[in-house]
Amino acid sequence: MTSSTTKPRTLTLGHSPDPDDAFMFYGLAQGKLETGGWGFTHVLQDIQTLNDRALRGELDITAISIHAYPYVADKYALTSCGSSMGDGYGPMVVAREPIAIDDLRGKTIAVPGLMTTAFLGLNLLLGKGAFNHTVVMFDQILDCVASGKADAGLIIHEGQLTYQNHKLHKIVDLGEWWKQETSLPLPLGGNCIRRDLGDEAMTEVAGILKRSIEYSLAHREEAVEHALQYARDMGTDLADRFVGMYVNEWTVDYGEVGRRAVAELLRRGHRAGLIPKVEDFDLIG
């Protein structure tokens, strides 16, 4: 009789095609780690697509927006590693001209997805229904705003470092606003794993993911070089800076501060009528 976790077994691992995720999973992608018989098929898609796939339970392991987690908590558990935290920085709203934050109300804002944490944060800042939105692929938002197709844009990933190349102006940094509001980092994304793998397998696989992150941090130069292939409009120095913003001690483990940050975001999101209530969340690993 064999169990559902008999190895070798290949798991699907979804993550975004951006430098910080590529950096995180360098060790796995390049076969640098002992995986105990587990295999991993990397699925690279934008975060909104990964959120949608998580709703359908399609991938074994996936990056996910913290905004989306309440909708999939029955199928997936968050792993204790893999978080992306913005400590006083994060997604930004940019526009062609400097305007006040209050002036964003009623405007049409290009957003990278309705389940992204950036979108949740913007609704917490401005109020539910206070602005119009149009969903645009994350790497096309800067062009969308610069060309006048939207009044402003909500940018994630490396756009936070390159928006000035498009002659755009920062209106608000949601990570900075969140830090002022809560004294906590803004928990943008995490990794989650299917519950039906079973506790033993979930814990074992989460440990492999953690070792991949630790390997990349210990071999930073080569991991950044690997990540460069996903770094749009960035050279090595800027890519290294971006990776440093989002792959840090909280990525290795949420820790007490990271757990409080997630709990606070979920609490505020529910209180504002933006997400379902999450009574508690477990972290595997």
Backbone torsions as a table, in degrees:
resi	resn	phi	psi	omega
1	MET	NA	131.1	-179.4
2	THR	-112.3	147.7	178.6
3	SER	-89.4	169.2	-179.5
4	SER	-69.1	-13.1	-178.4
5	THR	-106.8	15.6	176.0
6	THR	-57.3	133.5	-175.9
7	LYS	-108.2	156.7	8.2
8	PRO	-78.1	149.2	177.8
9	ARG	-141.2	137.5	179.7
10	THR	-102.2	128.8	-179.2
11	LEU	-110.7	146.4	173.6
12	THR	-83.6	134.1	-177.0
13	LEU	-126.0	106.3	-177.4
14	GLY	-94.3	132.7	173.3
15	HIS	-153.8	166.5	-174.3
16	SER	-78.5	150.6	175.5
17	PRO	-83.8	63.8	178.6
18	ASP	-134.4	164.5	-169.2
19	PRO	-61.9	-37.7	-175.5
20	ASP	-70.4	-40.1	176.7
21	ASP	-67.5	-41.3	178.0
22	ALA	-60.8	-40.4	177.3
23	PHE	-62.0	-47.7	-178.0
24	MET	-55.2	-43.0	-171.8
25	PHE	-103.3	19.6	177.6
26	TYR	-56.8	-48.6	-177.8
27	GLY	-58.0	-42.7	178.8
28	LEU	-70.7	-46.7	-175.2
29	ALA	-62.2	-31.4	-176.1
30	GLN	-102.7	10.9	176.2
31	GLY	65.5	34.1	-177.3
32	LYS	-86.8	-8.5	-170.7
33	LEU	-118.3	152.0	167.7
34	GLU	-80.2	124.0	-174.3
35	THR	-112.6	9.9	175.0
36	GLY	61.2	28.6	178.2
37	GLY	93.8	-10.4	176.7
38	TRP	-78.8	138.7	172.8
39	GLY	-112.3	156.8	-176.8
40	PHE	-134.8	126.6	172.8
41	THR	-101.8	113.2	-176.2
42	HIS	-78.3	129.3	179.2
43	VAL	-117.5	109.2	-175.7
44	LEU	-100.1	112.0	178.3
45	GLN	-146.4	159.3	-180.0
46	ASP	-64.9	158.5	-170.8
47	ILE	-63.9	-35.2	178.1
48	GLN	-63.8	-41.3	177.1
49	THR	-63.4	-41.6	178.1
50	LEU	-64.5	-39.0	175.8
51	ASN	-60.1	-45.1	179.8
52	ASP	-62.0	-41.2	180.0
53	ARG	-68.3	-33.0	176.8
54	ALA	-65.3	-36.7	177.3
55	LEU	-58.8	-31.2	179.9
56	ARG	-94.9	-1.2	178.0
57	GLY	66.0	34.9	-170.5
58	GLU	-82.4	-31.2	-174.6
59	LEU	-107.6	148.9	179.6
60	ASP	-70.0	-43.8	179.4
61	ILE	-133.2	138.9	179.7
62	THR	-153.1	146.1	165.2
63	ALA	-66.5	146.5	-178.8
64	ILE	-148.8	147.5	172.0
65	SER	-73.3	139.3	176.5
66	ILE	-59.0	-32.8	174.6
67	HIS	-54.2	-40.5	-175.0
68	ALA	-80.9	-18.9	-171.3
69	TYR	-58.2	-42.0	-179.8
70	PRO	-55.9	-24.9	-178.3
71	TYR	-82.6	-13.2	-177.0
72	VAL	-125.0	7.5	-174.7
73	ALA	-61.2	-21.8	177.3
74	ASP	-74.1	-26.3	-177.3
75	LYS	-99.4	-31.3	-171.9
76	TYR	-127.2	150.2	170.0
77	ALA	-113.3	143.3	174.5
78	LEU	-70.5	140.4	171.6
79	THR	-86.6	151.8	-177.4
80	SER	-71.7	-11.5	176.7
81	CYS	-113.6	164.4	172.9
82	GLY	98.0	5.7	-178.3
83	SER	-73.7	150.5	170.8
84	SER	-114.5	112.6	-178.0
85	MET	-115.9	136.0	174.0
86	GLY	-104.1	106.2	-175.6
87	ASP	-91.1	83.6	-177.2
88	GLY	87.7	9.2	176.5
89	TYR	-152.9	161.2	-179.3
90	GLY	172.0	-153.4	178.4
91	PRO	-55.8	146.1	-177.2
92	MET	-125.1	153.1	166.7
93	VAL	-102.8	128.2	-179.8
94	VAL	-124.2	155.4	179.8
95	ALA	-147.4	169.3	-177.9
96	ARG	-72.4	-28.1	179.4
97	GLU	-128.8	151.4	176.0
98	PRO	-66.0	126.4	176.0
99	ILE	-136.5	164.7	177.5
100	ALA	-75.9	154.6	178.4
101	ILE	-57.4	-42.8	-179.0
102	ASP	-60.8	-26.3	-179.3
103	ASP	-72.5	-9.0	176.6
104	LEU	-73.3	-21.8	-179.9
105	ARG	-64.7	131.8	-178.5
106	GLY	87.1	-10.5	-180.0
107	LYS	-82.8	162.9	173.5
108	THR	-94.3	119.1	-175.8
109	ILE	-115.4	126.7	174.9
110	ALA	-75.2	126.7	-176.6
111	VAL	-125.4	152.8	-174.6
112	PRO	-83.9	0.1	179.9
113	GLY	154.9	146.3	-174.9
114	LEU	-78.9	-12.3	178.9
115	MET	-106.5	5.1	177.8
116	THR	-73.5	152.3	176.9
117	THR	-67.2	-29.1	175.8
118	ALA	-58.1	-43.9	180.0
119	PHE	-66.5	-39.8	176.2
120	LEU	-61.4	-46.4	-179.7
121	GLY	-61.1	-39.9	-179.9
122	LEU	-65.8	-38.3	176.5
123	ASN	-68.2	-35.0	176.1
124	LEU	-66.4	-36.9	-179.3
125	LEU	-71.6	-50.9	-171.5
126	LEU	-93.3	-23.5	-176.2
127	GLY	106.0	141.2	-179.1
128	LYS	-58.9	126.1	177.9
129	GLY	77.6	10.5	-175.3
130	ALA	-82.6	-8.6	-179.2
131	PHE	-143.6	160.1	173.3
132	ASN	-90.3	154.1	179.9
133	HIS	-140.4	153.5	171.4
134	THR	-133.5	131.1	-176.8
135	VAL	-83.3	125.6	-177.9
136	VAL	-133.1	142.0	176.2
137	MET	-54.6	137.0	-169.9
138	PHE	-53.7	-35.4	-176.6
139	ASP	-85.7	5.1	177.1
140	GLN	-113.7	-1.2	-174.7
141	ILE	-66.9	-41.2	-178.9
142	LEU	-60.8	-44.5	177.4
143	ASP	-64.7	-37.2	179.9
144	CYS	-60.5	-44.6	-179.6
145	VAL	-72.6	-45.6	-177.7
146	ALA	-60.0	-32.3	-178.4
147	SER	-86.3	-2.8	177.5
148	GLY	85.4	12.0	179.9
149	LYS	-77.1	-17.2	175.3
150	ALA	-141.9	154.1	179.8
151	ASP	-71.3	-32.6	-178.4
152	ALA	-154.2	169.2	-179.2
153	GLY	-137.1	142.7	176.5
154	LEU	-99.8	109.2	-170.4
155	ILE	-107.6	142.5	177.4
156	ILE	-127.9	179.3	178.8
157	HIS	55.3	-145.3	-169.5
158	GLU	-72.1	-10.3	175.3
159	GLY	-57.7	-24.3	177.9
160	GLN	-64.3	-21.6	-179.5
161	LEU	-106.6	-11.2	-172.9
162	THR	-119.5	1.6	-174.0
163	TYR	-61.4	-29.5	-178.4
164	GLN	-67.7	-21.4	175.5
165	ASN	-63.3	-20.3	180.0
166	HIS	-100.4	10.8	179.4
167	LYS	60.1	38.9	178.5
168	LEU	-104.8	161.0	-176.4
169	HIS	-116.4	137.8	175.9
170	LYS	-74.1	127.4	176.9
171	ILE	-97.0	-42.9	177.8
172	VAL	-157.3	142.9	171.7
173	ASP	-104.4	115.4	-174.8
174	LEU	-67.0	-30.9	176.7
175	GLY	-67.6	-38.1	177.0
176	GLU	-66.4	-45.0	178.2
177	TRP	-60.9	-44.8	-179.1
178	TRP	-62.5	-41.1	179.1
179	LYS	-62.2	-42.0	178.3
180	GLN	-65.3	-35.4	-178.6
181	GLU	-74.1	-38.4	-167.3
182	THR	-124.7	-12.0	-171.8
183	SER	62.8	19.3	-178.2
184	LEU	-119.2	157.0	171.1
185	PRO	-69.8	156.4	178.4
186	LEU	-90.8	114.6	-179.8
187	PRO	-81.4	106.3	-172.8
188	LEU	-87.1	-48.0	-176.7
189	GLY	-148.6	167.6	177.1
190	GLY	-152.4	-176.5	172.9
191	ASN	-110.0	143.3	175.2
192	CYS	-133.8	158.6	-173.0
193	ILE	-134.2	145.0	-176.3
194	ARG	-62.7	131.1	179.4
195	ARG	-67.0	-30.0	-175.1
196	ASP	-75.4	0.7	169.5
197	LEU	-70.5	-21.8	-178.6
198	GLY	95.1	152.5	-174.2
199	ASP	-58.7	-44.0	-176.5
200	GLU	-64.0	-46.7	-179.5
201	ALA	-67.5	-41.2	178.6
202	MET	-58.1	-45.2	-178.8
203	THR	-65.2	-42.6	-179.1
204	GLU	-63.9	-45.8	-178.3
205	VAL	-68.2	-39.3	176.8
206	ALA	-59.4	-35.8	177.3
207	GLY	-65.1	-36.1	177.3
208	ILE	-66.4	-43.1	178.0
209	LEU	-60.4	-42.3	179.6
210	LYS	-62.6	-41.0	179.8
211	ARG	-65.7	-31.9	177.0
212	SER	-64.9	-43.3	178.5
213	ILE	-63.6	-44.7	180.0
214	GLU	-64.1	-37.5	178.5
215	TYR	-62.7	-44.4	-179.0
216	SER	-63.8	-42.0	178.6
217	LEU	-64.5	-33.4	179.8
218	ALA	-79.8	-19.6	179.5
219	HIS	-125.2	55.0	-168.4
220	ARG	-58.5	-45.1	-174.4
221	GLU	-61.3	-47.0	-178.4
222	GLU	-72.9	-31.1	177.9
223	ALA	-69.8	-37.8	175.9
224	VAL	-65.9	-39.8	177.5
225	GLU	-58.6	-41.7	176.4
226	HIS	-63.2	-41.8	-176.5
227	ALA	-69.3	-21.6	-176.4
228	LEU	-59.1	-28.3	-178.7
229	GLN	-65.5	-15.6	178.9
230	TYR	-109.7	9.3	-175.0
231	ALA	-97.6	95.2	179.8
232	ARG	-73.7	129.7	176.2
233	ASP	62.3	25.5	-179.4
234	MET	-132.8	138.5	170.0
235	GLY	-89.4	-172.9	-175.4
236	THR	-60.3	-45.6	-175.9
237	ASP	-63.9	-43.6	-179.1
238	LEU	-70.3	-38.0	177.2
239	ALA	-64.0	-41.0	178.0
240	ASP	-63.1	-39.3	177.5
241	ARG	-64.1	-44.2	-179.8
242	PHE	-63.6	-45.5	177.9
243	VAL	-58.2	-42.5	180.0
244	GLY	-63.0	-27.2	178.7
245	MET	-69.1	-34.8	-169.4
246	TYR	-121.3	-4.0	172.1
247	VAL	-120.3	104.5	-172.6
248	ASN	-150.5	-160.0	-176.3
249	GLU	-61.5	-30.3	178.3
250	TRP	-72.5	-23.2	177.4
251	THR	-73.8	-34.4	175.6
252	VAL	-69.3	-41.2	177.4
253	ASP	-160.4	134.8	-179.4
254	TYR	-54.8	-39.1	-175.7
255	GLY	67.0	179.1	-176.2
256	GLU	-64.9	-41.2	-179.5
257	VAL	-66.3	-43.1	179.3
258	GLY	-62.8	-39.7	178.0
259	ARG	-64.1	-42.2	178.6
260	ARG	-64.4	-37.2	-179.7
261	ALA	-64.2	-43.9	178.5
262	VAL	-63.7	-46.5	-179.3
263	ALA	-59.8	-39.9	-178.6
264	GLU	-69.4	-40.9	178.4
265	LEU	-63.7	-44.4	179.7
266	LEU	-65.5	-37.9	179.4
267	ARG	-65.6	-46.6	-179.1
268	ARG	-67.8	-38.0	178.7
269	GLY	-63.1	-41.9	177.9
270	HIS	-68.1	-42.9	-178.8
271	ARG	-60.8	-31.5	179.6
272	ALA	-85.1	1.4	179.5
273	GLY	75.3	24.9	-174.7
274	LEU	-101.8	-24.0	-178.6
275	ILE	-143.9	158.7	174.5
276	PRO	-65.4	159.0	178.5
277	LYS	-74.6	137.1	173.9
278	VAL	-114.6	111.9	-176.2
279	GLU	-64.5	-41.8	-179.5
280	ASP	-159.0	159.3	175.6
281	PHE	-134.3	136.9	-179.2
282	ASP	-99.9	146.8	177.5
283	LEU	-116.3	123.2	-176.2
284	ILE	-92.5	133.2	176.0
285	GLY	112.9	NA	NA
